[in-house]
């Protein structure tokens, strides 16, 4: 799998992008591990399209994957695709249907209408990944600027959830923004499509999953991430992915994270951003 990442000039706050090109025309079937972002998966293949499956639903072609979609798999003979990760506070502005996407996925055309097809055509016609990233940044940036952002208090609560790696409490978040618990719960849920408590669980799971992928034992991960015990970690991993911690530890999607998303990985040198980096899985 060849992976491309954008140069710094094409990066926007709360938005990450990566391009994927499969070197061999062989079918794929991989588990996509839940991530604390809304995902746009734009299929740029010619001919047979990517097929995403979640909760018994199957969608072909470009899709929007909401927060906490459950057990999610991507398959088919995929030649090229562009993945865009939108943090929930950004997704709420970029996607009109963002709060309604939690726990599910939908065709991109259902969310962006005719614009989806036009954007796909522009991206397919581009002659390089750099050009594609520029187009994507332009499209997402225009939609972001044209819509009202979430309330500052909600954005702050989300940011604190991320920086704490899910080791915070709803009451603490409410206190930081000067709201009571009920008001934070209501505003957070209506604007981001997820409750504060579930957001905390999702971010904590994401940190745990990446520790598992780097070789840490389940017992150590449970202790590091604030789970009650190893059984608690097992239940959370099962709830988010339908998989066991040992299976998540070798998930291909996690194994390439430090290559595909260098801005969030301490193992990558930022100077390599924008290069096309081959990896195997």
N, C-alpha and C positions, 0 to 999 in steps of 0.2 A: 504494500500500500504506500503510495506516494502522498505526502502531506505538505500543503502549503499554508503559510500563515501570513497575515498582512503586515506591511511596514507600519511604523508608528504613525505616519501621516493618515492612515486609514482607520485608526482606532478611535472609538467613541466611548465615553464613560458608561459603564454598565452593559457594554455590548462586546462580545467576542466572536471572532469568525475563524473558520478553518476550511480549507478545501481538500477534498479527498479524491484521489484517482487510483483505481484498482489497476495494478500492472498486468494481471492475467485475467482473461475473460471467463472466470470461473464463478459459479454461484456462491453467494455468501449467506450465512445465517448466524447472526451474532446477537448477543444480549446487550442492549443499551441500558446501562445502569442509571437509575434515577439521579438527577442533578438539580440543584436549587436554581433552576432557570427555566424559562419558556424557550423551547427550541424550534427554530425554523429549519427544516431539512429540505433544501431545494434540489430536486433531482435534475441534473444536467445531462443525463445519459441520453443517447440516441437509441431508439428502439425500446427494448424491454426496460421497465421502470423498477425502481426500488419498491418493495412492499413492506410496510410497517404493520405490526400486529400488537394489539394490546387489549386485554379484557375481552377477548373473543371478537374484536373488531379488526378488520383488515383494510388498509388504505393503500392505494397504488399512486406513486408519483410524489410530488411535493406535499409536505404536511407541516402542520403546526402541532407540536407536542406540548401539552400543558404541564403544570407542576404535578408531581406524584401520579404518573400515568399507570402505575402498577407494573406488572411484568411486561416488558417491552422488547420486541425483537425487530431487527431489520434484515431483510433477505432479498434474494433475487440476483440477477446478473447486472450489478451496478458498475458502470464505468466511471462516472464522475458525479459528485454532489458537493454542494456548499452547505455547511452547517453554521447557523447563526444562533448564539446563545444570548438571550435577553434576560437580564435580571428582572424579577417581577415588577419592581417599581418603574422600570423602563418599559417593560412589555405592556403595562397598563396604558401607556401613552401611545405606543407604536401600534398595538393591536386593539381595535375597538372591542373585540370579543374576549380579551384576555381574562377577566375574572370568570368567564363562563367556561374556560378551557381547563380548569383545574381537574385533574383526575382523568383526562381523556386526551384524544387527539382529533384533528379535523383536517380535511384537505385545505391546502393554502388558498385555493380558489373560493372556499366557503368563507374565509376570513377577509381576503383582500379583493374578492370579486374579479373583474376583468383585469385589474392591475397585476394579478398573479401571473397570468399568461404573458403579458407584455414584459414583465420583469424577467421571467424565465427566458424569453426570446433574446432579450438584451444580454443576459449572462451567457447564453450559449454562443452568441455571435462574438463575444469577446475573445481576443487572441491570446490572453495570458491571465494567470490568476491575479496578478496585480491589477489588471483592468477590471476583473470581476469584483475584487474587493472594493475598488473605487466606486463602482456602480452600486454595490450593496450598501456601502456607507452613505452614499448620496440618497438612496431611496429611504433607508431607515432614518437617516438624519432629518429628511424633509418631513416625514410622518411624525417624528418626535417633536420637532419644532412647531408643528401645526396643531398639537393637541395639548390640553391642560394636564400638567403633571400631577402625580398623586400629592396629597397633603404632605408638607414638610415633616410633620410628626410621624406619619406612616413611613416615609422614606428613612427617617432616622431610626425608627424601630427595626426596619429591615436591615439597615447597615450595621446596627449593633448586634443583631442576630448573627450576621456573617462574621464580624470581627471577633465575636466570642466563640465562634465555631459551634454554636448551638448550646453553649453552656451558660445559659442565662435563664431568667424567669419572666413570665408575663407581667407579674406585678412590678418587677424592676424596670421593664421597658416602659410600662405605663407611667411610673414615677418619673422617669427621665424626660418624658415629653409633657408632663403636667396633666395627664389624663387619668381617669380612673380605669380600672380593668375592663369594665363593660364597654366603655366608649372606645378604647383601643381595639378590643376584640371586634366590635361592629365595624369601625372604619377600616381596619386592616383587612378584614374578611371581604368587605364590599369592594375594596379597591385593588387588592392583590389576588383575590380568589382563593385564599387559604387563611386559616386562622393563625394567630400568633403561635399558639402551642404546636400546631402541625408544622409551621415554618421552622421552629426551633428543632423539632424532631428531624426534619428533612436536612437541615444544615449539619446537624450532629452526625446523622447517618453518612452524609457525603464525606465528612472528615474521616469517619471510621473506615469507609470503603477504600479511601486512598491509602490509609495506613495498612490495611489488609493487603492491598496491591503491592506495597513496597516491602512486604515480607514480615511484618509484625504479627505476632501470634494473636489469636482471638482474645486470650486472657489479657494480654498487654493492651490491646486496643480498647477493650471494655473499660479497663481502669483509666486509660488516658482520656477517653471521651466522656467519662462520667456516667457510664451505665452502671446499674446496680450490681450486675454480675455478668458472666459470660452468656448465661441463658437469656438475659435481657437483650444483649447485643444480637443474639441469634434470632430472637423474635422480631426485632426491628428490621434486620436485614431481610428476613422472610417477608415481612409486611410490605417493604418498599420494592422488592425485586422478585419475590417468589423463589429466591435462591438461598443457599446456605452460605455462611461466611467463607468456607473453603472454596466454593465455586466463584464467589465474587472476587476472591483474592487473585484468581487467574483470568478474570474477565478481560477479553481483548480491548474493549472500549476504555477500560481504565489504564491498561498497559501503554496506551499511546497518548494519554492526557498530557504528559510533560512535553511532548512534541507538538501536539495540536494546539495547546493552550499555554504557551510559554509565559504569558504575563501573569499567570496565577500559579506558576510552578517555580519553586526555588532551585530546581535542578537544571534549569536551562539558562544559558547566557543570552540576555536580551539582544546582544549584537548579532545573533543569528536570525532574528526576526526578519521575515520577508523572504527567506531562502526556502527552496523546495527540498524537503528532507524526507528521504525514503526510510520506511520502517517496515518490519515484517511482523506478521501475526498469524 
